[in-house]
Amino acid sequence: MSQLVVGVDLGGTKISTGLVSESKLLETVTHPVSGQGSQQTVIDEVIAAIESVFSKHVKGIGIGVPSVVDVEKGIVYDVQNIASWKEVALKEILEKRFKVPVYVDNDANCFAIGEKYFGQAQGISSVVALVLGTGAAAGVITHGRLYHGYNCGAGEFGMMPYLDHHFEYYCSGNFFKVFYQTTGERLFRAAVSHDAEAKKAFNEFGNHLGNFLKAILYACDPELVVLGGSVSKAYQLFEPSMRESISSFAYHKTVDRLKIRVSKEPKIALLGAGALYYEFSHSHNP
């Protein structure tokens, strides 16, 4: 993995770019994004952000986008928080501009690939990488390769029905907003200071998350679940109730063998975007 690659993490308010080489980021730059701007305006912002780190030594570009992606054609659809991006042929646009291979994927898939190459999932062939933030989405690795499904929809476990809504409603930052009218971050600070109500909130969250993981276990049976996203930083507070909830899983051997880890690399989204090149370029043999 000595090739120099540009990793791009596109969000609704900002775009981060970085040069990925070996197992590290050499340079990172963050720019604002016009979430309400025209399609061309945002395209121009993406190009400018890549240009800020691009050089003649770059072999490829990987970009993670919060949307459904036609991975083969590199077309992104209905990008979250960028209203004008209904259908953008991002791969074609960027390859025409930069003259190197471009790989585009969903941001949760980039998280999974980042953990595979640079994080907690190194050397493990069966992984679900679950992002717990404003929503709950996952990337799935099976037999050592990223699994997209037919429509790039694999890993959308958060949309599975659960109670009166779906898992994402109860297993993301949304849970604290709806049921406690505050943010997970505020509750985390309160819980660390031994606030009983805040501790109760994370206990309940862990119970829901355990049920979520049981559904994932029935669907995928991974060796490892990697938790990422802002909510995962409170792992110490919800781990006990989460594990208690998982303990009722029908197959006890599965629970005993399951590994659950929390992502430790703060720039994993950028690293994962860059790793799309390592994962999918024809010149790379994994």
HELIX and SHEET records of a PDB file:
HELIX    1   1 GLN A   39  GLU A   51  1                                  13    
HELIX    2   2 LEU A   90  PHE A   98  1                                   9    
HELIX    3   3 ASP A  107  PHE A  118  1                                  12    
HELIX    4   4 PHE A  157  MET A  159  5                                   3    
HELIX    5   5 PHE A  167  TYR A  170  1                                   4    
HELIX    6   6 ASN A  174  TYR A  180  1                                   7    
HELIX    7   7 GLY A  184  VAL A  192  1                                   9    
HELIX    8   8 ALA A  196  CYS A  220  1                                  25    
HELIX    9   9 SER A  230  ALA A  234  5                                   5    
HELIX   10  10 TYR A  235  ILE A  246  1                                  12    
HELIX   11  11 HIS A  252  ARG A  257  1                                   6    
HELIX   12  12 ILE A  268  PHE A  280  1                                  13    
SHEET    1   A 5 LYS A  24  PRO A  32  0                                        
SHEET    2   A 5 LYS A  14  SER A  21 -1                                        
SHEET    3   A 5 LEU A   4  LEU A  10 -1                                        
SHEET    4   A 5 VAL A  58  VAL A  65  1                                        
SHEET    5   A 5 VAL A 102  ASN A 106  1                                        
SHEET    1   B 3 VAL A  68  ASP A  70  0                                        
SHEET    2   B 3 ILE A  75  TYR A  77 -1                                        
SHEET    3   B 3 GLU A  87  ALA A  89 -1                                        
SHEET    1   C 5 ARG A 145  TYR A 147  0                                        
SHEET    2   C 5 ALA A 136  THR A 142 -1                                        
SHEET    3   C 5 VAL A 127  LEU A 132 -1                                        
SHEET    4   C 5 LEU A 224  GLY A 228  1                                        
SHEET    5   C 5 LYS A 259  VAL A 262  1                                        
SHEET    1   D 2 PRO A 161  TYR A 162  0                                        
SHEET    2   D 2 HIS A 165  HIS A 166 -1                                        
END                                                                             
